[in-house]
Amino acid sequence: MTASSDDSGDLWVFAYGSLMWRPGFEALERRKARLVGAHRALCVYSFVHRGTPEKPGLVLGLDRGGNCRGIAYRVAADKREQTIAYLREREQVTMVYLEAWRQVWLDDDPRESVRALCYIVDRGHEQYAGNLTAAEQLHYCRQGHGRSGANRDYVIATVEELEAMGVRDHALHMLAQQLKGN
């Protein structure tokens, strides 16, 4: 694994799923951010955090194309290595994500951007689910339960965070409504 594009200063981390509402690390700053060139998608079979190999759940990944609104966290330089180690332990349990550095724009301001650590889905990994139908997504999210809890709760918490940010992802919102039984 690579450390970073700049091993000195503060670390920026781009969050698009559970890191938005449960980062698990100390941050100096939390800003709305946009990543161009990848989009948020329920495209990863979860074998650990929200499912098992026998009954997979379905979690978010950054997949190629489009753009994604999320959160950029700024971590103090002296917490950089500790935070990267934590993220690798959390996000790389099965190595389904590629650790990458991408430019993200803060607060939708085209003049303000930072290089941030991102976890992009590895399309060649066995857990890459690709573009599932809404019915398939619902099935996996209903059945999934793993080390971090019920898949249903993961989707609902992500949608609640997106709503708090003023972001509406129609397909994800519809799935959350179905999972709530509405």
C-alpha positions in Angstrom: 0.0 0.0 0.0 1.1 3.5 -0.7 1.4 6.1 2.1 0.4 9.3 0.4 1.1 11.9 -2.2 2.4 14.2 0.6 3.7 12.6 3.8 4.2 15.8 5.6 1.2 18.1 6.3 -2.3 17.5 7.4 -4.2 14.5 5.9 -7.5 14.9 4.1 -9.9 11.9 3.9 -12.9 11.8 1.6 -16.0 10.0 3.1 -19.1 8.9 1.1 -20.7 6.2 3.2 -20.3 5.2 6.9 -17.3 7.4 7.4 -19.6 10.4 7.0 -21.6 9.5 10.1 -19.1 7.3 12.0 -15.6 8.4 11.0 -13.8 6.7 14.0 -10.9 9.1 13.9 -10.2 12.6 15.2 -10.5 15.5 12.7 -9.7 19.1 12.9 -12.2 20.0 10.2 -15.3 18.5 8.5 -16.3 20.0 5.2 -18.8 19.2 2.5 -16.9 18.0 -0.5 -17.3 16.8 -4.1 -15.2 14.2 -5.9 -15.4 14.2 -9.7 -14.8 11.0 -11.7 -16.4 8.5 -9.3 -19.9 8.1 -7.9 -21.4 6.5 -4.8 -22.9 3.1 -5.6 -24.2 0.1 -3.7 -21.7 -2.1 -5.6 -19.8 -4.1 -2.9 -20.9 -7.4 -1.4 -20.1 -7.1 2.3 -18.6 -10.3 3.8 -17.5 -8.8 7.2 -19.1 -5.5 8.3 -22.6 -5.8 7.0 -22.8 -9.5 6.0 -21.0 -12.8 5.8 -19.8 -14.9 2.8 -22.8 -17.1 3.3 -25.3 -14.2 3.5 -23.6 -11.1 2.0 -24.8 -7.6 2.6 -24.3 -4.7 0.3 -22.3 -1.6 1.0 -21.2 1.5 -0.9 -18.2 1.9 -3.0 -16.8 4.7 -5.2 -17.3 3.4 -8.7 -15.9 5.1 -11.8 -17.8 7.9 -13.6 -19.9 10.8 -12.4 -19.3 12.6 -9.2 -20.0 12.2 -5.5 -20.9 14.6 -2.8 -19.6 13.6 0.6 -17.5 14.9 3.5 -13.8 15.8 3.6 -12.1 15.5 6.9 -8.8 17.3 7.8 -6.7 15.3 10.2 -3.7 16.9 12.0 -0.3 15.9 10.6 0.7 14.2 13.9 -2.3 11.9 13.6 -1.7 11.1 9.9 -0.1 7.7 10.2 -2.4 6.6 13.0 -5.5 7.6 11.0 -4.3 5.9 7.8 -3.6 2.7 9.8 -7.1 2.9 11.3 -8.7 3.4 7.9 -6.7 0.4 6.4 -7.8 -1.8 9.2 -11.5 -0.7 8.8 -11.8 -0.3 5.0 -9.3 -2.9 3.8 -10.5 -6.0 5.7 -10.9 -7.9 2.4 -9.0 -5.6 0.1 -12.1 -4.7 -2.0 -11.1 -1.1 -2.1 -8.1 0.6 -3.8 -6.4 3.3 -1.7 -6.1 6.3 -3.9 -5.4 10.1 -3.7 -7.9 12.3 -5.5 -8.6 16.0 -5.8 -11.8 16.9 -4.0 -13.6 20.3 -4.0 -14.6 21.8 -0.7 -18.1 23.3 -0.1 -18.8 23.2 -3.9 -16.3 25.9 -4.4 -14.3 25.3 -7.7 -11.5 27.5 -6.3 -10.9 25.4 -3.2 -9.7 21.8 -3.5 -7.5 19.4 -1.6 -5.8 16.0 -2.3 -7.7 13.5 -0.2 -7.3 9.8 0.6 -10.2 7.9 -1.0 -11.2 4.2 -1.1 -12.3 3.3 -4.6 -13.9 0.0 -5.4 -11.7 -2.6 -7.1 -13.8 -3.8 -10.0 -11.7 -6.9 -10.3 -12.3 -8.1 -6.7 -14.7 -11.0 -6.1 -16.9 -8.7 -3.9 -17.5 -6.2 -6.7 -21.3 -6.5 -7.2 -21.5 -4.2 -10.2 -24.8 -2.6 -11.2 -27.5 -4.6 -9.3 -31.2 -4.0 -9.8 -33.2 -2.3 -7.1 -34.8 -5.6 -6.2 -31.4 -7.3 -5.8 -30.1 -4.4 -3.7 -33.1 -4.7 -1.4 -32.6 -8.4 -1.0 -28.9 -8.1 0.0 -29.6 -5.1 2.3 -32.5 -7.0 4.1 -30.4 -10.1 4.6 -27.1 -8.6 5.5 -25.8 -8.6 9.1 -22.2 -8.5 10.1 -19.6 -7.3 12.5 -20.8 -3.7 12.3 -24.5 -4.6 12.5 -27.5 -4.8 10.2 -27.1 -3.7 6.6 -30.5 -2.0 6.8 -29.2 0.4 9.5 -26.1 1.2 7.4 -28.3 2.3 4.4 -30.7 4.3 6.6 -27.9 6.1 8.5 -26.2 7.0 5.2 -29.4 8.4 3.8 -30.0 10.4 7.0 -26.5 11.9 6.7 -27.0 12.7 3.0 -30.3 14.4 3.9 -28.6 16.4 6.6 -26.2 17.6 4.0 -29.0 18.6 1.6 -28.1 15.7 -0.8 -30.7 13.5 -2.4 -29.7 10.3 -4.0 -33.0 9.1 -5.4 -32.2 5.4 -5.6 -30.6 5.2 -2.2 -33.5 7.2 -0.7 -36.1 4.8 -2.2 -34.1 1.8 -0.9 -34.0 3.3 2.6 -37.8 3.9 2.5 -38.3 0.2 1.5 -36.0 -0.9 4.3 -38.0 1.2 6.8 -41.2 -0.5 5.6 -42.6 2.7 4.1 
